[in-house]
Amino acid sequence: MISSDDFINVYRSRNFEAYQACLRVLAHNEIAGQDLRKPVNVSWHRDDDIPPLAWLCKSTPDKTQFVLGSQVEKFGDTFFEGVWDGPVHKAMFRESANFFGTGCSLLRNILFTPPRHCFDALYVATCDGVSYVTNSMALAIRLALPDIDDEALRDLAIVLKKHSDDSSALGADLAQTFATKLDGWAFYRVMYHNFSLSADGVPLRRFHLEQKPNLTFATYRRNLRRVAKRLSRNAKSRRRKFPLGVVSTISNGYDSTACTAIAKAAGCKLAHTITGDVRGRSDSGEEVGAQLGIKVKAHRHILKSSDRSLSLHLDEEALAYASEFLATSGFGDDVVYASFERDIQNCVVFEGSFGDGIWAKKLRTGPGLPTGLRTAKSKNEFHLRNGTIFVPLPVVGAKFVQAIRRVLRQPDMKPFFLDVPYDRPIPRRIVEEAGGKREAFGQRKGATAPTPQNLEPQLAGAFRTVMKRYQSLVSYLDADTPKRG
C-alpha cells in the first residue's frame, strides 16, 4: 500500500500519466460503494427578489426543491449561471474543463458543477438528512443557522475563510471539502470538480480527468484564443434568455494585459482600467491598450485617485459598498470592481487572476491549480448581484502546469526573458506579438486591489447585510416547510 507522502510525490511529479492515475485513485476513493441521492418530487421556484444569479437546492431523501434567481438560465432539468467553451443549448457545462460559473444537472442523481478554478466554489450545509447546496456562502449560513448570534457568525466566517485559503493552497484535487461543524450542521466548500450528494447528504466529487497537453508557445496561445472565442460566443448566444456582453480588464502589468490581447483576438472590443496614482504610480492600461488596438475606458479608483496606500478603513461609508465583498470566502480586495460596476453589469469579464501562479518565470506551482495567495476570492456576491461573470484566463489549460513550464524552456522564448525580478516571458510575448511595446507594460509590479483594515469586527455586519438579500427565499422555504408540534 502506498503511503500518503508517496502518493503526494507521485501526484506532484512531472509525469502526466502518473498525475492522471492519481486522479483515478482519488475518484475511486471518493465515491466507491456510496449510494447517491436521487432527485425525487422535484419542484422549481423562481425568485425575482434574490440576486439574479443566485440559486439554491434543498435536498432531503423524499423531496428536491430548487430556487433560482431571475437570470439563472434553465434548459429542461439543467440550469446554470456562467459561460463555457461549448454551445449554450446543449448545456454540457458539466463536461467542460473551462466552465466559469455554477450549475446543476438532474440525471440519475443530482450533479452539481462548481467553477473550474480555486477562487470560488459551491457551498453545502447538511444536517439530519437535509442538505442545502448553493452558490452563496452567506445564504448557506442563513438557512442552516437562522438564529446565529454575531460573535458565532464572525467566528464561523473566519473558519470558512481559513478553510478557503487552506483549500486553495492544496489545489482542486487534494483539498478536503469538509470545512467545519456547528450546532449539528456540517459545512462543505467544493471546488472545481462535479459532485453529487450521498444518501446522507454529503458531497462526493466526480474527479475531472484532463486531456494530455503537448504545448509549444504557439499551440498554447492558440488554445487560449480558441477558448476565449468560444466563451465569447457562448456568452452572446441568442439561445440564452439573458445574453451577456464581453469585456476585459487591463493594467500596465503583465497578466491582465496579456488577457486583453487574447480577448481582443477573440473579438472583445472594450477593456476597463483604473486611472490615477496608487502607491505613487499609475497602473493604467490606457497606453498599452491603444497599442493593442482595443478601446480602453478609464475609471477613478473606488478609494479616489489620491490614495497611495491601498488601505481601506472599513468605516460606515466604506461598508456601504464593501460589505458584499467581505461576505465571501475572501478578504474584500475585489472591492476595486465597484469602481466600474455598471460598465460590467451582465458581462463576461476576462481578467488576469492566477497569472502569478501560472506565468511567473520561476514557476513553483504544482498540478491542480493551487495558490497560496489569498486574493481574488471576494467577487462572488458582487457577481451574483451584478450579473458579472469573471473569467480568470490564466487558469485555461493550466491544471497540469508542467506543460506550461516546458513552454518556458523552449529556445524561442529566450528573447522574452528580461532577467529582472518582475519577469513573465509568456504574457510578455503574448502582448508584444499583439502590438504592445516592451516599455509600455510589465516594468514594475503594480496593484489596484485594496486591503481592507479592521476586517474581523465588521464580518458579522457584512454577512447580515448580504443575508437580507435572500429574505424572500427564506420566507418561501419557511412557508413550504410543515411546522413541528
C-alpha positions as CSV (number, residue, x, y, z in Angstrom):
1,M,0.0,0.0,0.0
2,I,1.4,3.4,-1.0
3,S,1.8,6.0,1.8
4,S,0.1,9.3,1.7
5,D,3.5,11.0,1.3
6,D,4.4,8.8,-1.6
7,F,1.0,9.5,-3.2
8,I,1.6,13.2,-3.0
9,N,5.1,12.8,-4.5
10,V,3.6,10.9,-7.4
11,Y,0.8,13.3,-7.8
12,R,3.2,16.3,-8.0
13,S,5.6,14.6,-10.3
14,R,6.2,15.9,-13.8
15,N,4.7,12.8,-15.4
16,F,1.2,13.4,-16.9
17,E,0.2,9.7,-16.8
18,A,1.2,9.4,-13.1
19,Y,-1.0,12.5,-12.4
20,Q,-4.0,11.0,-14.2
21,A,-3.5,7.7,-12.3
22,C,-3.6,9.7,-9.1
23,L,-6.9,11.4,-10.1
24,R,-8.4,8.0,-10.8
25,V,-7.4,6.8,-7.3
26,L,-8.9,9.9,-5.8
27,A,-12.1,9.4,-7.8
28,H,-12.4,5.8,-6.7
29,N,-11.7,6.5,-3.0
30,E,-14.3,9.4,-3.0
31,I,-17.3,7.5,-4.4
32,A,-16.7,3.8,-4.3
33,G,-19.5,1.9,-2.5
34,Q,-21.5,5.1,-1.9
35,D,-25.3,5.4,-2.5
36,L,-26.1,8.6,-4.2
37,R,-29.2,10.7,-3.5
38,K,-31.6,10.8,-6.4
39,P,-33.9,13.7,-7.5
40,V,-37.4,12.9,-6.1
41,N,-40.5,15.0,-6.0
42,V,-38.7,17.8,-7.8
43,S,-40.1,21.4,-7.6
44,W,-38.9,24.6,-9.2
45,H,-39.4,28.2,-8.0
46,R,-38.2,31.5,-9.5
47,D,-37.5,34.3,-7.0
48,D,-37.1,37.7,-8.6
49,D,-36.1,39.3,-5.3
50,I,-32.9,37.5,-4.6
51,P,-29.6,38.3,-6.5
52,P,-30.3,37.4,-10.1
53,L,-27.6,34.7,-10.5
54,A,-28.1,33.1,-7.0
55,W,-29.6,29.7,-6.7
56,L,-30.4,27.0,-4.1
57,C,-31.1,23.3,-3.9
58,K,-32.8,22.0,-0.8
59,S,-32.5,18.2,-0.8
60,T,-34.0,15.7,1.5
61,P,-34.4,11.9,1.0
62,D,-38.0,12.5,-0.2
63,K,-38.0,15.9,-1.8
64,T,-35.9,18.1,-4.0
65,Q,-36.5,21.9,-4.2
66,F,-34.8,24.4,-6.5
67,V,-35.0,28.1,-6.1
68,L,-33.5,30.2,-9.0
69,G,-32.7,33.9,-9.3
70,S,-34.3,35.7,-12.2
71,Q,-31.3,35.4,-14.6
72,V,-30.2,31.8,-13.9
73,E,-30.6,30.1,-17.3
74,K,-32.7,26.9,-17.4
75,F,-32.8,24.2,-20.1
76,G,-35.1,21.4,-19.2
77,D,-33.7,19.8,-16.0
78,T,-30.4,21.6,-16.2
79,F,-29.6,25.2,-15.0
80,F,-26.5,27.4,-14.9
81,E,-25.1,30.8,-14.4
82,G,-21.9,31.4,-16.3
83,V,-20.1,30.5,-19.6
84,W,-18.2,27.6,-21.0
85,D,-16.5,26.7,-24.3
86,G,-19.5,25.0,-25.9
87,P,-22.9,25.6,-27.3
88,V,-25.4,27.0,-24.9
89,H,-28.4,24.9,-26.0
90,K,-26.7,21.6,-25.2
91,A,-26.0,22.8,-21.6
92,M,-23.0,20.5,-21.3
93,F,-21.0,22.7,-19.0
94,R,-20.5,19.7,-16.7
95,E,-18.2,18.2,-19.3
96,S,-16.1,21.3,-19.9
97,A,-12.7,22.0,-18.3
98,N,-13.4,25.7,-19.0
99,F,-16.6,26.4,-17.1
100,F,-16.8,29.8,-15.4
101,G,-19.9,29.8,-13.3
102,T,-22.0,27.2,-11.4
103,G,-24.8,24.9,-12.3
104,C,-26.7,21.7,-11.8
105,S,-28.0,18.8,-13.9
106,L,-30.7,16.3,-13.0
107,L,-29.5,12.9,-14.2
108,R,-29.9,9.6,-12.4
109,N,-28.7,11.7,-9.5
110,I,-28.3,15.4,-8.9
111,L,-25.0,16.6,-10.4
112,F,-23.6,19.9,-9.2
113,T,-20.9,21.8,-11.1
114,P,-18.6,24.5,-9.5
115,P,-16.4,26.8,-11.4
116,R,-13.2,25.3,-12.9
117,H,-10.8,27.2,-10.7
118,C,-10.0,27.6,-7.0
119,F,-11.1,31.2,-6.4
120,D,-14.7,30.2,-5.6
121,A,-16.8,27.1,-5.0
122,L,-20.2,25.7,-4.2
123,Y,-21.3,25.6,-0.6
124,V,-23.1,22.7,1.1
125,A,-24.7,22.7,4.6
126,T,-26.2,19.4,5.8
127,C,-27.8,18.1,9.0
128,D,-30.2,15.2,9.7
129,G,-30.8,14.4,6.1
130,V,-31.4,18.0,5.0
131,S,-28.8,19.4,2.6
132,Y,-28.6,23.0,1.2
133,V,-26.4,23.4,-1.9
134,T,-25.9,27.0,-3.1
135,N,-23.6,29.4,-4.8
136,S,-23.7,31.8,-1.9
137,M,-21.8,31.2,1.4
138,A,-24.0,33.8,3.1
139,L,-27.2,32.0,2.1
140,A,-25.9,28.6,3.3
141,I,-25.2,30.1,6.7
142,R,-28.5,31.9,6.9
143,L,-30.5,28.8,6.1
144,A,-28.6,26.4,8.3
145,L,-28.2,28.7,11.3
146,P,-31.1,31.3,11.3
147,D,-30.6,32.2,15.0
148,I,-26.8,32.5,15.0
149,D,-25.5,35.4,17.1
150,D,-23.0,38.0,15.8
151,E,-20.0,36.5,17.7
152,A,-20.6,33.0,16.4
153,L,-21.3,34.3,12.9
154,R,-18.0,36.2,12.9
155,D,-16.1,33.1,14.2
156,L,-17.8,30.9,11.6
157,A,-16.9,33.3,8.8
158,I,-13.3,33.3,9.9
159,V,-13.2,29.5,9.9
160,L,-14.7,29.3,6.5
161,K,-12.3,31.8,5.1
162,K,-9.4,29.9,6.5
163,H,-10.7,26.7,5.0
164,S,-10.9,28.5,1.7
165,D,-7.3,29.6,1.9
166,D,-6.1,26.2,3.0
167,S,-8.0,24.5,0.2
168,S,-6.7,26.9,-2.5
169,A,-3.2,26.2,-1.3
170,L,-3.7,22.5,-1.8
171,G,-5.5,22.9,-5.1
172,A,-8.6,21.4,-6.7
173,D,-7.6,17.8,-6.3
174,L,-6.1,17.5,-2.9
175,A,-8.3,19.9,-1.0
176,Q,-10.8,18.5,1.6
177,T,-14.4,19.6,1.1
178,F,-15.4,19.5,4.8
179,A,-14.9,22.8,6.5
180,T,-16.4,22.8,9.9
181,K,-19.4,21.7,12.0
182,L,-21.6,24.0,14.2
183,D,-24.9,23.2,16.0
184,G,-25.2,19.9,14.2
185,W,-24.7,21.4,10.7
186,A,-21.7,20.3,8.7
187,F,-20.4,22.9,6.2
188,Y,-18.6,22.0,3.0
189,R,-16.9,24.0,0.3
190,V,-16.5,22.1,-3.1
191,M,-14.1,23.5,-5.7
192,Y,-13.7,22.6,-9.4
193,H,-15.0,19.0,-9.6
194,N,-18.6,18.0,-10.3
195,F,-20.2,16.4,-7.3
196,S,-23.4,14.6,-6.1
197,L,-24.8,14.1,-2.7
198,S,-24.6,10.8,-0.8
199,A,-27.7,9.3,0.7
200,D,-26.7,11.2,3.9
201,G,-26.4,14.5,2.0
202,V,-22.6,14.6,2.0
203,P,-20.9,16.0,-1.2
204,L,-19.0,13.3,-3.2
205,R,-16.8,14.6,-6.0
206,R,-16.5,13.2,-9.6
207,F,-12.9,14.0,-10.4
208,H,-12.5,15.6,-13.8
209,L,-9.7,14.0,-15.9
210,E,-7.6,16.2,-18.1
211,Q,-6.5,15.8,-21.8
212,K,-2.8,15.3,-22.3
213,P,-1.2,18.6,-23.1
214,N,1.5,18.9,-25.8
215,L,2.4,22.5,-25.9
216,T,4.6,24.9,-27.7
217,F,4.1,28.7,-27.2
218,A,2.1,28.8,-30.5
219,T,-0.2,26.0,-29.5
220,Y,-0.7,27.4,-26.0
221,R,-1.6,30.8,-27.3
222,R,-3.8,29.3,-30.0
223,N,-5.7,27.3,-27.3
224,L,-6.2,30.5,-25.1
225,R,-7.6,32.3,-28.1
226,R,-9.8,29.4,-29.1
227,V,-11.3,29.0,-25.6
228,A,-11.8,32.8,-25.3
229,K,-13.6,32.9,-28.6
230,R,-15.8,30.0,-27.6
231,L,-16.6,31.6,-24.3
232,S,-17.5,34.8,-26.0
233,R,-19.8,33.0,-28.5
234,N,-21.4,31.2,-25.6
235,A,-22.0,34.5,-23.7
236,K,-23.6,36.2,-26.7
237,S,-25.7,33.3,-27.8
238,R,-29.3,34.1,-28.8
239,R,-30.2,30.8,-27.2
240,R,-29.8,32.5,-23.8
241,K,-32.7,34.2,-22.3
242,F,-30.2,36.8,-21.0
243,P,-27.2,37.2,-23.4
244,L,-24.1,38.7,-21.9
245,G,-21.6,41.4,-23.1
246,V,-17.9,40.7,-23.3
247,V,-15.2,43.0,-21.9
248,S,-11.8,42.7,-20.3
249,T,-9.7,44.5,-17.6
250,I,-6.3,45.9,-18.4
251,S,-3.4,47.5,-16.4
252,N,0.2,48.1,-17.3
253,G,1.3,44.9,-15.6
254,Y,1.6,41.5,-17.3
255,D,-1.4,39.4,-16.6
256,S,-4.5,41.5,-17.4
257,T,-2.7,43.0,-20.4
258,A,-2.0,39.5,-21.8
259,C,-5.6,38.5,-21.2
260,T,-6.8,41.6,-23.0
261,A,-4.6,40.7,-26.0
262,I,-6.1,37.3,-26.1
263,A,-9.6,38.6,-25.6
264,K,-9.2,41.1,-28.4
265,A,-8.1,38.3,-30.7
266,A,-11.4,36.6,-29.7
267,G,-13.5,39.6,-30.6
268,C,-13.5,41.7,-27.4
269,K,-13.7,45.4,-28.2
270,L,-13.6,47.1,-24.8
271,A,-11.3,47.0,-21.8
272,H,-11.6,48.7,-18.4
273,T,-8.8,50.2,-16.4
274,I,-8.2,52.1,-13.2
275,T,-6.7,55.6,-13.6
276,G,-5.0,57.8,-11.1
277,D,-1.9,57.3,-8.8
278,V,-1.9,54.3,-6.5
279,R,1.1,53.9,-4.2
280,G,2.7,56.7,-6.1
281,R,2.4,55.4,-9.6
282,S,-0.3,54.8,-12.2
283,D,-1.3,51.2,-13.1
284,S,-3.5,52.4,-16.0
285,G,-3.5,50.3,-19.1
286,E,-4.6,53.1,-21.5
287,E,-1.2,53.3,-23.3
288,V,-0.7,49.7,-23.9
289,G,-4.4,49.2,-24.7
290,A,-4.1,51.7,-27.5
291,Q,-1.1,49.8,-28.8
292,L,-3.1,46.6,-28.8
293,G,-5.9,48.4,-30.8
294,I,-8.6,48.0,-28.2
295,K,-10.8,50.7,-26.8
296,V,-9.9,51.4,-23.1
297,K,-12.3,53.1,-20.7
298,A,-10.6,54.6,-17.6
299,H,-12.3,54.7,-14.2
300,R,-11.5,56.5,-11.0
301,H,-10.5,54.2,-8.2
302,I,-13.1,53.5,-5.6
303,L,-10.7,54.8,-3.0
304,K,-10.2,58.0,-5.0
305,S,-7.2,58.9,-7.1
306,S,-5.2,60.5,-4.3
307,D,-4.9,57.2,-2.3
308,R,-1.4,55.9,-2.2
309,S,-1.6,53.1,0.3
310,L,-4.5,50.9,-0.8
311,S,-5.6,50.6,2.8
312,L,-9.3,50.6,3.1
313,H,-10.6,51.5,6.6
314,L,-14.0,49.9,7.0
315,D,-16.0,52.8,8.3
316,E,-19.7,53.2,7.7
317,E,-19.2,54.9,4.3
318,A,-16.9,52.1,3.1
319,L,-19.1,49.3,4.4
320,A,-22.0,50.6,2.2
321,Y,-20.1,49.3,-0.9
322,A,-17.7,46.8,0.6
323,S,-20.0,44.5,2.6
324,E,-20.8,42.2,-0.3
325,F,-17.0,41.7,-0.9
326,L,-16.5,40.8,2.8
327,A,-19.3,38.3,3.0
328,T,-17.4,35.8,0.9
329,S,-14.5,33.4,1.2
330,G,-12.1,36.3,0.5
331,F,-10.9,39.3,2.5
332,G,-12.5,42.0,0.3
333,D,-9.7,43.0,-2.1
334,D,-12.0,42.7,-5.1
335,V,-13.9,45.8,-4.0
336,V,-12.0,47.6,-6.7
337,Y,-14.6,46.3,-9.2
338,A,-17.1,48.6,-7.5
339,S,-15.2,51.3,-9.4
340,F,-17.0,50.4,-12.6
341,E,-19.8,48.0,-11.7
342,R,-22.4,49.5,-14.1
343,D,-20.0,49.1,-17.0
344,I,-19.6,45.3,-16.3
345,Q,-23.1,44.5,-15.3
346,N,-24.4,41.4,-17.2
347,C,-21.0,41.0,-18.8
348,V,-18.3,38.4,-19.1
349,V,-15.0,39.9,-17.8
350,F,-11.7,38.4,-19.0
351,E,-9.2,39.1,-16.2
352,G,-5.7,38.1,-15.1
353,S,-6.2,36.4,-11.7
354,F,-3.8,33.4,-11.2
355,G,-1.2,34.8,-13.6
356,D,1.1,35.0,-10.6
357,G,0.8,31.2,-10.3
358,I,1.0,30.2,-14.0
359,W,3.1,32.8,-15.8
360,A,5.9,33.6,-13.3
361,K,9.4,32.9,-14.7
362,K,10.3,30.8,-11.7
363,L,7.2,28.6,-11.6
364,R,6.8,26.6,-8.4
365,T,3.1,25.8,-8.7
366,G,2.1,22.1,-8.8
367,P,-0.9,20.4,-10.5
368,G,-4.5,21.2,-9.5
369,L,-4.3,25.0,-9.7
370,P,-3.1,25.5,-6.2
371,T,-2.4,29.0,-5.0
372,G,-1.0,30.3,-1.7
373,L,-2.4,33.8,-2.4
374,R,-5.5,35.0,-0.5
375,T,-6.5,37.4,-3.3
376,A,-9.3,37.3,-5.9
377,K,-11.7,35.3,-3.7
378,S,-14.2,38.0,-2.8
379,K,-16.1,38.7,-6.0
380,N,-18.9,36.2,-5.5
381,E,-21.8,38.2,-4.0
382,F,-21.0,41.1,-6.4
383,H,-21.1,38.5,-9.2
384,L,-24.4,37.2,-8.2
385,R,-26.0,40.7,-7.8
386,N,-24.4,42.4,-10.7
387,G,-24.6,39.6,-13.2
388,T,-20.9,39.7,-13.9
389,I,-19.1,36.5,-15.0
390,F,-15.4,36.6,-14.2
391,V,-13.1,34.6,-16.4
392,P,-9.5,34.3,-15.0
393,L,-8.0,33.4,-18.3
394,P,-4.6,32.1,-17.0
395,V,-6.3,29.0,-15.5
396,V,-7.2,27.8,-19.0
397,G,-5.0,24.7,-19.8
398,A,-3.1,25.1,-16.5
399,K,-4.3,22.3,-14.3
400,F,-1.3,20.2,-15.2
401,V,1.1,23.2,-15.1
402,Q,4.2,21.2,-16.1
403,A,3.2,21.6,-19.7
404,I,3.5,25.4,-19.3
405,R,6.9,25.0,-17.6
406,R,8.0,23.3,-20.8
407,V,6.9,26.2,-22.9
408,L,9.1,28.5,-20.8
409,R,12.2,26.3,-21.5
410,Q,11.8,26.3,-25.3
411,P,14.6,28.2,-27.2
412,D,12.2,30.6,-29.0
413,M,11.2,32.0,-25.6
414,K,14.7,33.4,-24.8
415,P,14.1,36.8,-26.4
416,F,11.3,37.4,-23.9
417,F,13.3,36.9,-20.7
418,L,14.3,40.2,-19.2
419,D,16.3,38.8,-16.3
420,V,14.8,41.2,-13.8
421,P,12.8,40.3,-10.6
422,Y,9.4,41.1,-12.3
423,D,9.7,38.9,-15.4
424,R,6.9,36.9,-17.1
425,P,8.1,35.8,-20.5
426,I,4.8,34.1,-21.7
427,P,2.5,37.1,-21.2
428,R,5.3,39.4,-22.4
429,R,5.4,37.5,-25.7
430,I,1.6,37.4,-26.0
431,V,1.4,41.2,-25.6
432,E,4.5,42.2,-27.7
433,E,3.5,39.9,-30.6
434,A,0.0,41.5,-30.5
435,G,1.5,45.0,-30.8
436,G,2.3,46.1,-27.3
437,K,5.6,48.0,-26.8
438,R,8.1,46.5,-24.3
439,E,8.4,49.7,-22.3
440,A,4.6,50.2,-22.0
441,F,3.9,47.3,-19.6
442,G,5.5,44.9,-17.2
443,Q,8.1,47.3,-16.0
444,R,7.1,47.3,-12.3
445,K,4.7,45.3,-10.2
446,G,1.6,47.4,-9.6
447,A,-1.6,47.0,-7.8
448,T,-5.1,48.4,-7.5
449,A,-6.9,46.0,-5.2
450,P,-7.3,47.5,-1.7
451,T,-6.5,45.7,1.6
452,P,-9.5,46.2,4.0
453,Q,-8.4,47.1,7.5
454,N,-10.2,46.2,10.8
455,L,-11.9,43.3,8.9
456,E,-12.9,40.8,11.7
457,P,-15.0,43.3,13.7
458,Q,-17.0,44.0,10.6
459,L,-17.6,40.5,9.4
460,A,-20.9,39.8,11.2
461,G,-22.4,43.1,10.0
462,A,-21.3,42.4,6.4
463,F,-22.8,39.0,6.4
464,R,-26.1,40.3,7.9
465,T,-26.3,42.9,5.2
466,V,-25.9,40.3,2.4
467,M,-28.2,37.8,4.1
468,K,-31.1,40.3,3.8
469,R,-30.9,39.9,0.0
470,Y,-32.2,36.3,0.5
471,Q,-35.1,37.0,2.8
472,S,-37.8,36.2,0.1
473,L,-36.2,32.8,-0.5
474,V,-36.1,32.1,3.3
475,S,-39.7,33.1,3.6
476,Y,-40.7,30.8,0.7
477,L,-38.9,27.8,2.3
478,D,-40.4,28.6,5.7
479,A,-43.9,28.7,4.2
480,D,-43.3,25.4,2.4
481,T,-42.0,23.6,5.5
482,P,-44.5,21.9,7.7
483,K,-44.4,23.2,11.3
484,R,-43.5,20.7,14.0
485,G,-45.5,20.2,17.2
